[in-house]
Amino acid sequence: MSAESERRDRMRYPWRKKTAPLTAIAAVGVVAAAMIWNQPGAPSSAHPAAVFTGHRFAYRVHTPAGPAWREQPAASGKDLDLVLIDGEAITVRVTATTSTAVGSNEELLRRFLRPGPEPGSPEVLDRQVLALGEDRALRVHARERIAGRDYDTQLEIVGRDDVFYVLEVSARSPVAASTAAAQLAIVRDFELPPAEVLLALPAPPLALPAPAPSAAGTPGAPDAPDQAYARASLAAQAGHVDEALYWLQRGAIDDGVDVTDVSDDPDFKAVVADARWPELQAFCLRVRRYYAHHPVEIEAVAVPRGYRAGTPIPLLIALHGLGDGAAQFFAAMEGQGAADVFGVAIVSVSGTIARGPHHFAWAEDPERDLARIDRALAKLRDRVAIAEGKTALLGFSQGAQLAVELAARHPERFAGAIGMSPGTLTERTLDGLAAGSLAKRHFVMLVGAGEYPGNVTLAADDAAKLRAAGAEVYHRAHPDQKQHSFPPDFYDAFGTWLGFVIDGKPIAP
């Protein structure tokens, strides 16, 4: 198994560090669906329009009259989808990328404008934000230097569903007035493919025989849907492409397979090279979009055995990691046993974004994610009476960072949080906490000292910012933990942590 696959095995969908400004947006994923629309809207200018088909989507581009426009080959299988040149002055590039967690426009702006030292990225001479809105997410005018040459670039970054479209219209600097006008016209009239409307779950496109029973040692039970990706990976490594495609197709519906992981994983090289992969890749994306428009919400709840309805009791809200689910996380933390032993109610909540019927992600938009949690809590009103001031959050990986942030941003609602191996896709941080705002609030930050460095660093940064805001914080990098997983003493120490977070009982550092 490759090093990349081992890292994915440690963290189901690993926390990814963003790099250069544009790469920070464009390096999230790969889209593999081609769509052409039938009734485009009327352009706002009179220059001619033509349909250009990239690797993933078709776009209507209103190219200026004059020079002959042509497509330039773009590297297949990467985020760069379409390149147009006029032979003289202007180059148009379209990047289409997917994201499991699209943040707010403000977050998108911050990531785009953050300086990045990535080798080969343009040297930014100047950037000016021209527009930031819900429809046209971000418009930027930039001057850049590439290989010693200066370029004037108009950029448009638009989000729709789970896709970011990045339009770059560049010309050599200095730019003539007519060229600048042509650049702006292309940006202004650029038409996205329409949102895909799905009325039913799409049917699997490939007729593939079920593989023979697997040998001992293969992960999961023979029909365990949440092991589809692992089974596909094992088959691909063994050179069994048909079997790998079978498990990926099955997993697309049952497991929420992320095509980005498949395309980026060297273990799937033979699968990606297969002529059937583009069709299956498009199917995986359609399934993802189906669930984006047909929300699934799951909660797993435990109260201590013998609990009498109406009796106030502490509540722990459990938030799973990226790609996991409420039921699986509840089982992993032995939810019913924990409720019985420690005398708390526990609700494990599925993430805001459904990847399928069993697996979810958090939006990393605090308002959306908190609204999802509130919907889950509303279902408990007739079953559990929550003791005032005794609600806390617990999370792992992506859920850990969310748990800590929600508790820090809403101290009036939460007594604190337990964050295990925090991770984030959108680089969310605890910046901006006011000094003293978390007085009498308690947090536990846990991580394995030998796991992915990004998680180790984030846990330490969170602990420092929480302390600076006045919180009491217990932070530990477990020296014996190398996997991205619960700490080895999780269950034994669970009661101590709960006493610290919910009741404010101090524990030794």
MARTIMAR-82429 format. One record per residue (C-alpha): residue number from 1; residue in one letter; x, y, z. Coordinates in steps of 0.5 Angstrom, whole numbers, plus 500, padded with zeros to 3 digits. Last residue first. Layout:
N
<pt NUM, 'A', <X, Y, Z>>
...
***
This chain:
509
<pt 509, 'P', <496, 537, 567>>
<pt 508, 'A', <492, 535, 573>>
<pt 507, 'I', <484, 535, 572>>
<pt 506, 'P', <480, 541, 574>>
<pt 505, 'K', <472, 540, 575>>
<pt 504, 'G', <468, 545, 571>>
<pt 503, 'D', <462, 540, 571>>
<pt 502, 'I', <461, 539, 564>>
<pt 501, 'V', <468, 540, 561>>
<pt 500, 'F', <472, 537, 567>>
<pt 499, 'G', <467, 532, 569>>
<pt 498, 'L', <466, 530, 562>>
<pt 497, 'W', <474, 529, 561>>
<pt 496, 'T', <474, 525, 568>>
<pt 495, 'G', <469, 521, 565>>
<pt 494, 'F', <472, 519, 559>>
<pt 493, 'A', <479, 518, 562>>
<pt 492, 'D', <478, 510, 561>>
<pt 491, 'Y', <474, 511, 555>>
<pt 490, 'F', <479, 515, 551>>
<pt 489, 'D', <486, 511, 554>>
<pt 488, 'P', <488, 509, 547>>
<pt 487, 'P', <487, 516, 544>>
<pt 486, 'F', <481, 516, 539>>
<pt 485, 'S', <484, 515, 532>>
<pt 484, 'H', <489, 518, 527>>
<pt 483, 'Q', <494, 513, 528>>
<pt 482, 'K', <501, 515, 532>>
<pt 481, 'Q', <499, 515, 539>>
<pt 480, 'D', <504, 513, 544>>
<pt 479, 'P', <506, 520, 546>>
<pt 478, 'H', <499, 523, 547>>
<pt 477, 'A', <499, 530, 545>>
<pt 476, 'R', <495, 533, 551>>
<pt 475, 'H', <492, 539, 552>>
<pt 474, 'Y', <487, 541, 558>>
<pt 473, 'V', <484, 548, 557>>
<pt 472, 'E', <481, 553, 562>>
<pt 471, 'A', <478, 558, 558>>
<pt 470, 'G', <480, 566, 559>>
<pt 469, 'A', <481, 568, 551>>
<pt 468, 'A', <488, 567, 551>>
<pt 467, 'R', <487, 560, 554>>
<pt 466, 'L', <483, 558, 548>>
<pt 465, 'K', <488, 561, 543>>
<pt 464, 'A', <493, 557, 546>>
<pt 463, 'A', <489, 550, 546>>
<pt 462, 'D', <487, 551, 539>>
<pt 461, 'D', <494, 552, 536>>
<pt 460, 'A', <496, 546, 540>>
<pt 459, 'A', <490, 542, 537>>
<pt 458, 'L', <492, 545, 530>>
<pt 457, 'T', <499, 543, 530>>
<pt 456, 'V', <498, 536, 532>>
<pt 455, 'N', <492, 535, 526>>
<pt 454, 'G', <497, 538, 521>>
<pt 453, 'P', <502, 534, 523>>
<pt 452, 'Y', <499, 527, 521>>
<pt 451, 'E', <499, 522, 527>>
<pt 450, 'G', <505, 521, 532>>
<pt 449, 'A', <504, 526, 538>>
<pt 448, 'G', <497, 523, 538>>
<pt 447, 'V', <492, 529, 539>>
<pt 446, 'L', <487, 531, 545>>
<pt 445, 'M', <484, 538, 546>>
<pt 444, 'V', <480, 538, 552>>
<pt 443, 'F', <476, 545, 554>>
<pt 442, 'H', <473, 548, 560>>
<pt 441, 'R', <469, 555, 560>>
<pt 440, 'K', <469, 559, 567>>
<pt 439, 'A', <472, 565, 563>>
<pt 438, 'L', <471, 564, 555>>
<pt 437, 'S', <470, 571, 553>>
<pt 436, 'G', <476, 574, 557>>
<pt 435, 'A', <480, 576, 552>>
<pt 434, 'A', <476, 576, 545>>
<pt 433, 'L', <476, 570, 540>>
<pt 432, 'G', <478, 573, 534>>
<pt 431, 'D', <482, 567, 531>>
<pt 430, 'L', <479, 560, 533>>
<pt 429, 'T', <481, 557, 526>>
<pt 428, 'R', <478, 554, 520>>
<pt 427, 'E', <483, 552, 515>>
<pt 426, 'T', <477, 550, 510>>
<pt 425, 'L', <478, 543, 510>>
<pt 424, 'T', <479, 542, 517>>
<pt 423, 'G', <482, 537, 523>>
<pt 422, 'P', <482, 536, 530>>
<pt 421, 'S', <485, 530, 533>>
<pt 420, 'M', <480, 529, 539>>
<pt 419, 'G', <476, 536, 541>>
<pt 418, 'I', <473, 536, 548>>
<pt 417, 'A', <468, 542, 548>>
<pt 416, 'G', <466, 547, 553>>
<pt 415, 'A', <460, 549, 558>>
<pt 414, 'F', <456, 551, 551>>
<pt 413, 'R', <450, 556, 550>>
<pt 412, 'E', <453, 562, 553>>
<pt 411, 'P', <460, 560, 551>>
<pt 410, 'H', <457, 561, 543>>
<pt 409, 'R', <464, 562, 539>>
<pt 408, 'A', <468, 558, 543>>
<pt 407, 'A', <463, 552, 544>>
<pt 406, 'L', <462, 552, 536>>
<pt 405, 'E', <469, 553, 535>>
<pt 404, 'V', <471, 547, 539>>
<pt 403, 'A', <466, 542, 537>>
<pt 402, 'L', <467, 544, 529>>
<pt 401, 'Q', <475, 543, 530>>
<pt 400, 'A', <473, 536, 533>>
<pt 399, 'G', <468, 534, 528>>
<pt 398, 'Q', <473, 535, 523>>
<pt 397, 'S', <477, 530, 527>>
<pt 396, 'F', <473, 528, 532>>
<pt 395, 'G', <468, 531, 536>>
<pt 394, 'L', <465, 532, 543>>
<pt 393, 'L', <460, 538, 545>>
<pt 392, 'A', <458, 540, 552>>
<pt 391, 'T', <451, 542, 555>>
<pt 390, 'K', <451, 543, 562>>
<pt 389, 'G', <449, 550, 563>>
<pt 388, 'E', <442, 549, 565>>
<pt 387, 'A', <440, 541, 565>>
<pt 386, 'I', <437, 538, 559>>
<pt 385, 'A', <431, 535, 560>>
<pt 384, 'V', <431, 529, 555>>
<pt 383, 'R', <425, 525, 551>>
<pt 382, 'D', <420, 530, 549>>
<pt 381, 'R', <425, 536, 547>>
<pt 380, 'L', <430, 531, 544>>
<pt 379, 'K', <428, 532, 537>>
<pt 378, 'A', <429, 539, 537>>
<pt 377, 'L', <436, 538, 539>>
<pt 376, 'A', <437, 534, 532>>
<pt 375, 'R', <435, 541, 529>>
<pt 374, 'D', <439, 545, 533>>
<pt 373, 'I', <445, 541, 531>>
<pt 372, 'R', <444, 542, 524>>
<pt 371, 'A', <443, 550, 525>>
<pt 370, 'L', <449, 550, 528>>
<pt 369, 'D', <452, 547, 522>>
<pt 368, 'R', <449, 552, 518>>
<pt 367, 'E', <451, 558, 522>>
<pt 366, 'P', <458, 555, 523>>
<pt 365, 'D', <460, 554, 516>>
<pt 364, 'E', <465, 548, 516>>
<pt 363, 'A', <460, 544, 512>>
<pt 362, 'W', <460, 538, 516>>
<pt 361, 'A', <461, 531, 512>>
<pt 360, 'F', <457, 525, 512>>
<pt 359, 'H', <456, 518, 511>>
<pt 358, 'H', <451, 513, 511>>
<pt 357, 'P', <445, 515, 506>>
<pt 356, 'G', <450, 518, 502>>
<pt 355, 'R', <455, 524, 502>>
<pt 354, 'A', <450, 528, 506>>
<pt 353, 'I', <452, 535, 508>>
<pt 352, 'T', <450, 538, 515>>
<pt 351, 'G', <454, 532, 519>>
<pt 350, 'S', <450, 526, 523>>
<pt 349, 'V', <449, 528, 530>>
<pt 348, 'S', <451, 523, 536>>
<pt 347, 'V', <446, 525, 542>>
<pt 346, 'I', <449, 523, 549>>
<pt 345, 'A', <445, 524, 555>>
<pt 344, 'V', <449, 524, 561>>
<pt 343, 'G', <450, 519, 568>>
<pt 342, 'F', <457, 517, 567>>
<pt 341, 'V', <457, 510, 567>>
<pt 340, 'D', <450, 509, 563>>
<pt 339, 'A', <451, 514, 558>>
<pt 338, 'A', <458, 512, 557>>
<pt 337, 'G', <455, 505, 556>>
<pt 336, 'Q', <450, 507, 551>>
<pt 335, 'G', <455, 511, 547>>
<pt 334, 'E', <460, 506, 546>>
<pt 333, 'M', <465, 512, 543>>
<pt 332, 'A', <465, 507, 537>>
<pt 331, 'A', <458, 506, 537>>
<pt 330, 'F', <456, 513, 537>>
<pt 329, 'F', <461, 515, 531>>
<pt 328, 'Q', <458, 509, 527>>
<pt 327, 'A', <451, 511, 528>>
<pt 326, 'A', <452, 519, 527>>
<pt 325, 'G', <456, 518, 520>>
<pt 324, 'D', <463, 518, 518>>
<pt 323, 'G', <466, 522, 511>>
<pt 322, 'L', <469, 527, 515>>
<pt 321, 'G', <469, 526, 523>>
<pt 320, 'H', <463, 525, 528>>
<pt 319, 'L', <460, 530, 532>>
<pt 318, 'A', <458, 528, 539>>
<pt 317, 'I', <453, 533, 543>>
<pt 316, 'L', <454, 531, 551>>
<pt 315, 'L', <448, 533, 555>>
<pt 314, 'P', <448, 534, 563>>
<pt 313, 'I', <441, 531, 566>>
<pt 312, 'P', <435, 535, 568>>
<pt 311, 'T', <429, 530, 570>>
<pt 310, 'G', <423, 531, 566>>
<pt 309, 'A', <423, 523, 563>>
<pt 308, 'R', <426, 519, 568>>
<pt 307, 'Y', <433, 515, 567>>
<pt 306, 'G', <433, 508, 568>>
<pt 305, 'R', <438, 506, 563>>
<pt 304, 'P', <442, 513, 562>>
<pt 303, 'V', <440, 516, 556>>
<pt 302, 'A', <443, 515, 549>>
<pt 301, 'V', <441, 518, 542>>
<pt 300, 'A', <443, 516, 535>>
<pt 299, 'E', <441, 522, 530>>
<pt 298, 'I', <441, 521, 523>>
<pt 297, 'E', <439, 527, 517>>
<pt 296, 'V', <439, 525, 510>>
<pt 295, 'P', <438, 531, 505>>
<pt 294, 'H', <436, 530, 498>>
<pt 293, 'H', <439, 536, 494>>
<pt 292, 'A', <446, 534, 496>>
<pt 291, 'Y', <444, 527, 496>>
<pt 290, 'Y', <443, 527, 489>>
<pt 289, 'R', <449, 532, 488>>
<pt 288, 'R', <453, 526, 491>>
<pt 287, 'V', <450, 521, 486>>
<pt 286, 'R', <451, 525, 480>>
<pt 285, 'L', <458, 526, 482>>
<pt 284, 'C', <459, 518, 483>>
<pt 283, 'F', <456, 517, 476>>
<pt 282, 'A', <461, 522, 473>>
<pt 281, 'Q', <466, 518, 476>>
<pt 280, 'L', <463, 512, 473>>
<pt 279, 'E', <463, 514, 466>>
<pt 278, 'P', <470, 517, 466>>
<pt 277, 'W', <473, 510, 469>>
<pt 276, 'R', <470, 506, 464>>
<pt 275, 'A', <476, 507, 459>>
<pt 274, 'D', <481, 504, 465>>
<pt 273, 'A', <487, 509, 466>>
<pt 272, 'V', <483, 511, 473>>
<pt 271, 'V', <483, 504, 475>>
<pt 270, 'A', <490, 503, 473>>
<pt 269, 'K', <492, 509, 477>>
<pt 268, 'F', <488, 507, 483>>
<pt 267, 'D', <494, 505, 488>>
<pt 266, 'P', <496, 512, 486>>
<pt 265, 'D', <491, 516, 490>>
<pt 264, 'D', <489, 522, 487>>
<pt 263, 'S', <484, 520, 482>>
<pt 262, 'V', <480, 516, 487>>
<pt 261, 'D', <481, 521, 493>>
<pt 260, 'T', <478, 526, 488>>
<pt 259, 'V', <472, 521, 486>>
<pt 258, 'D', <469, 521, 493>>
<pt 257, 'V', <466, 515, 495>>
<pt 256, 'G', <459, 516, 499>>
<pt 255, 'D', <459, 509, 502>>
<pt 254, 'D', <452, 506, 500>>
<pt 253, 'I', <451, 510, 493>>
<pt 252, 'A', <458, 511, 491>>
<pt 251, 'G', <460, 505, 494>>
<pt 250, 'R', <457, 500, 489>>
<pt 249, 'Q', <460, 503, 484>>
<pt 248, 'L', <467, 504, 487>>
<pt 247, 'W', <466, 496, 489>>
<pt 246, 'Y', <465, 494, 482>>
<pt 245, 'L', <470, 498, 479>>
<pt 244, 'A', <475, 495, 484>>
<pt 243, 'E', <473, 488, 482>>
<pt 242, 'D', <474, 490, 474>>
<pt 241, 'V', <481, 493, 476>>
<pt 240, 'H', <483, 487, 479>>
<pt 239, 'G', <491, 489, 479>>
<pt 238, 'A', <492, 487, 486>>
<pt 237, 'Q', <493, 494, 488>>
<pt 236, 'A', <486, 496, 485>>
<pt 235, 'A', <483, 490, 489>>
<pt 234, 'L', <485, 492, 495>>
<pt 233, 'S', <483, 499, 494>>
<pt 232, 'A', <476, 497, 492>>
<pt 231, 'R', <475, 493, 498>>
<pt 230, 'A', <478, 499, 502>>
<pt 229, 'Y', <473, 504, 498>>
<pt 228, 'A', <467, 499, 499>>
<pt 227, 'Q', <468, 498, 507>>
<pt 226, 'D', <462, 502, 509>>
<pt 225, 'P', <457, 498, 505>>
<pt 224, 'A', <459, 492, 509>>
<pt 223, 'D', <456, 486, 505>>
<pt 222, 'P', <462, 481, 506>>
<pt 221, 'A', <463, 484, 513>>
<pt 220, 'G', <469, 489, 514>>
<pt 219, 'P', <476, 489, 512>>
<pt 218, 'T', <479, 483, 508>>
<pt 217, 'G', <483, 479, 513>>
<pt 216, 'A', <480, 472, 510>>
<pt 215, 'A', <480, 472, 503>>
<pt 214, 'S', <474, 475, 499>>
<pt 213, 'P', <468, 472, 496>>
<pt 212, 'A', <468, 472, 489>>
<pt 211, 'P', <467, 479, 486>>
<pt 210, 'A', <460, 481, 484>>
<pt 209, 'P', <459, 482, 476>>
<pt 208, 'L', <459, 488, 473>>
<pt 207, 'A', <454, 492, 469>>
<pt 206, 'L', <457, 499, 469>>
<pt 205, 'P', <452, 505, 469>>
<pt 204, 'P', <449, 505, 476>>
<pt 203, 'A', <442, 508, 476>>
<pt 202, 'P', <441, 515, 478>>
<pt 201, 'L', <437, 517, 485>>
<pt 200, 'A', <431, 520, 483>>
<pt 199, 'L', <429, 527, 481>>
<pt 198, 'L', <436, 530, 480>>
<pt 197, 'V', <436, 537, 477>>
<pt 196, 'E', <444, 539, 475>>
<pt 195, 'A', <445, 546, 476>>
<pt 194, 'P', <446, 549, 469>>
<pt 193, 'P', <453, 550, 466>>
<pt 192, 'L', <456, 557, 468>>
<pt 191, 'E', <455, 562, 463>>
<pt 190, 'F', <461, 568, 462>>
<pt 189, 'D', <458, 574, 460>>
<pt 188, 'R', <461, 579, 465>>
<pt 187, 'V', <468, 575, 465>>
<pt 186, 'I', <468, 575, 457>>
<pt 185, 'A', <466, 582, 457>>
<pt 184, 'L', <471, 584, 462>>
<pt 183, 'Q', <477, 581, 458>>
<pt 182, 'A', <475, 585, 451>>
<pt 181, 'A', <474, 591, 455>>
<pt 180, 'A', <482, 590, 457>>
<pt 179, 'T', <484, 588, 450>>
<pt 178, 'S', <481, 595, 447>>
<pt 177, 'A', <484, 599, 452>>
<pt 176, 'A', <491, 596, 451>>
<pt 175, 'V', <494, 592, 457>>
<pt 174, 'P', <501, 593, 459>>
<pt 173, 'S', <501, 587, 461>>
<pt 172, 'R', <500, 581, 457>>
<pt 171, 'A', <493, 579, 457>>
<pt 170, 'S', <489, 574, 462>>
<pt 169, 'V', <482, 572, 463>>
<pt 168, 'E', <482, 567, 469>>
<pt 167, 'L', <475, 563, 470>>
<pt 166, 'V', <475, 559, 477>>
<pt 165, 'Y', <469, 555, 477>>
<pt 164, 'F', <468, 552, 484>>
<pt 163, 'V', <463, 546, 484>>
<pt 162, 'D', <459, 542, 490>>
<pt 161, 'D', <453, 546, 489>>
<pt 160, 'R', <455, 552, 485>>
<pt 159, 'G', <461, 557, 487>>
<pt 158, 'V', <463, 562, 482>>
<pt 157, 'I', <470, 565, 482>>
<pt 156, 'E', <471, 570, 477>>
<pt 155, 'L', <478, 573, 475>>
<pt 154, 'Q', <481, 578, 471>>
<pt 153, 'T', <488, 578, 469>>
<pt 152, 'D', <494, 583, 467>>
<pt 151, 'Y', <500, 579, 466>>
<pt 150, 'D', <507, 581, 467>>
<pt 149, 'R', <513, 577, 464>>
<pt 148, 'G', <519, 574, 468>>
<pt 147, 'A', <517, 567, 468>>
<pt 146, 'I', <510, 569, 471>>
<pt 145, 'R', <509, 576, 474>>
<pt 144, 'E', <502, 578, 476>>
<pt 143, 'R', <497, 584, 476>>
<pt 142, 'A', <490, 582, 479>>
<pt 141, 'H', <483, 584, 478>>
<pt 140, 'V', <478, 580, 482>>
<pt 139, 'R', <471, 578, 482>>
<pt 138, 'L', <468, 573, 488>>
<pt 137, 'A', <462, 569, 489>>
<pt 136, 'R', <458, 572, 483>>
<pt 135, 'D', <451, 570, 486>>
<pt 134, 'E', <452, 571, 493>>
<pt 133, 'G', <456, 577, 493>>
<pt 132, 'L', <463, 579, 493>>
<pt 131, 'A', <465, 584, 487>>
<pt 130, 'L', <472, 588, 485>>
<pt 129, 'V', <477, 585, 490>>
<pt 128, 'Q', <484, 588, 488>>
<pt 127, 'R', <490, 584, 487>>
<pt 126, 'D', <497, 587, 486>>
<pt 125, 'L', <504, 584, 484>>
<pt 124, 'V', <502, 577, 485>>
<pt 123, 'E', <508, 573, 483>>
<pt 122, 'P', <505, 567, 480>>
<pt 121, 'S', <505, 560, 483>>
<pt 120, 'G', <511, 555, 480>>
<pt 119, 'P', <514, 554, 487>>
<pt 118, 'E', <508, 555, 492>>
<pt 117, 'P', <510, 561, 497>>
<pt 116, 'G', <502, 563, 498>>
<pt 115, 'P', <500, 570, 500>>
<pt 114, 'R', <492, 569, 503>>
<pt 113, 'L', <488, 573, 498>>
<pt 112, 'F', <484, 567, 495>>
<pt 111, 'R', <484, 564, 502>>
<pt 110, 'R', <481, 570, 505>>
<pt 109, 'L', <476, 571, 500>>
<pt 108, 'L', <473, 564, 500>>
<pt 107, 'E', <472, 565, 508>>
<pt 106, 'E', <468, 571, 506>>
<pt 105, 'N', <464, 568, 501>>
<pt 104, 'S', <462, 562, 506>>
<pt 103, 'G', <465, 556, 506>>
<pt 102, 'V', <464, 550, 501>>
<pt 101, 'A', <465, 543, 505>>
<pt 100, 'T', <466, 537, 500>>
<pt 99, 'S', <469, 541, 495>>
<pt 98, 'T', <469, 540, 487>>
<pt 97, 'T', <473, 543, 482>>
<pt 96, 'A', <472, 546, 475>>
<pt 95, 'T', <478, 551, 473>>
<pt 94, 'V', <477, 555, 466>>
<pt 93, 'R', <482, 559, 463>>
<pt 92, 'V', <482, 564, 458>>
<pt 91, 'T', <488, 567, 454>>
<pt 90, 'I', <488, 574, 451>>
<pt 89, 'A', <493, 578, 446>>
<pt 88, 'E', <495, 574, 440>>
<pt 87, 'G', <493, 567, 438>>
<pt 86, 'D', <486, 568, 441>>
<pt 85, 'I', <487, 563, 446>>
<pt 84, 'L', <482, 558, 450>>
<pt 83, 'V', <484, 553, 455>>
<pt 82, 'L', <479, 549, 459>>
<pt 81, 'D', <478, 544, 465>>
<pt 80, 'L', <484, 545, 469>>
<pt 79, 'D', <482, 541, 475>>
<pt 78, 'K', <487, 535, 473>>
<pt 77, 'G', <485, 529, 469>>
<pt 76, 'S', <487, 531, 462>>
<pt 75, 'A', <492, 536, 462>>
<pt 74, 'A', <489, 542, 458>>
<pt 73, 'P', <489, 542, 450>>
<pt 72, 'Q', <489, 549, 447>>
<pt 71, 'E', <482, 551, 444>>
<pt 70, 'R', <481, 556, 439>>
<pt 69, 'W', <479, 563, 438>>
<pt 68, 'A', <480, 567, 431>>
<pt 67, 'P', <482, 574, 432>>
<pt 66, 'G', <476, 579, 431>>
<pt 65, 'A', <470, 579, 435>>
<pt 64, 'P', <470, 578, 442>>
<pt 63, 'T', <469, 571, 445>>
<pt 62, 'H', <462, 570, 449>>
<pt 61, 'V', <464, 563, 452>>
<pt 60, 'R', <458, 558, 453>>
<pt 59, 'Y', <461, 553, 457>>
<pt 58, 'A', <461, 545, 457>>
<pt 57, 'F', <463, 541, 463>>
<pt 56, 'R', <469, 536, 465>>
<pt 55, 'H', <474, 535, 460>>
<pt 54, 'G', <472, 542, 457>>
<pt 53, 'T', <467, 543, 451>>
<pt 52, 'F', <467, 550, 448>>
<pt 51, 'V', <460, 553, 446>>
<pt 50, 'A', <460, 559, 442>>
<pt 49, 'A', <458, 566, 443>>
<pt 48, 'P', <459, 573, 439>>
<pt 47, 'H', <459, 580, 442>>
<pt 46, 'A', <453, 583, 443>>
<pt 45, 'S', <453, 584, 450>>
<pt 44, 'S', <449, 582, 456>>
<pt 43, 'P', <448, 575, 454>>
<pt 42, 'A', <441, 572, 453>>
<pt 41, 'G', <440, 566, 458>>
<pt 40, 'P', <442, 559, 455>>
<pt 39, 'Q', <437, 555, 453>>
<pt 38, 'N', <439, 548, 452>>
<pt 37, 'W', <445, 546, 457>>
<pt 36, 'I', <451, 542, 456>>
<pt 35, 'M', <454, 538, 461>>
<pt 34, 'A', <460, 533, 462>>
<pt 33, 'A', <461, 530, 469>>
<pt 32, 'A', <468, 529, 471>>
<pt 31, 'V', <470, 534, 477>>
<pt 30, 'V', <477, 533, 480>>
<pt 29, 'G', <478, 536, 487>>
<pt 28, 'V', <480, 541, 492>>
<pt 27, 'A', <487, 544, 489>>
<pt 26, 'A', <483, 549, 485>>
<pt 25, 'I', <481, 554, 491>>
<pt 24, 'A', <488, 554, 495>>
<pt 23, 'T', <491, 553, 488>>
<pt 22, 'L', <489, 560, 487>>
<pt 21, 'P', <492, 563, 493>>
<pt 20, 'A', <498, 558, 494>>
<pt 19, 'T', <498, 552, 499>>
<pt 18, 'K', <492, 549, 502>>
<pt 17, 'K', <493, 544, 507>>
<pt 16, 'R', <489, 538, 507>>
<pt 15, 'W', <485, 534, 513>>
<pt 14, 'P', <485, 527, 511>>
<pt 13, 'Y', <479, 523, 508>>
<pt 12, 'R', <479, 517, 512>>
<pt 11, 'M', <484, 519, 517>>
<pt 10, 'R', <489, 513, 518>>
<pt 9, 'D', <487, 509, 512>>
<pt 8, 'R', <488, 516, 508>>
<pt 7, 'R', <495, 516, 511>>
<pt 6, 'E', <496, 509, 509>>
<pt 5, 'S', <494, 510, 502>>
<pt 4, 'E', <498, 516, 501>>
<pt 3, 'A', <504, 512, 503>>
<pt 2, 'S', <503, 507, 498>>
<pt 1, 'M', <500, 500, 500>>
***
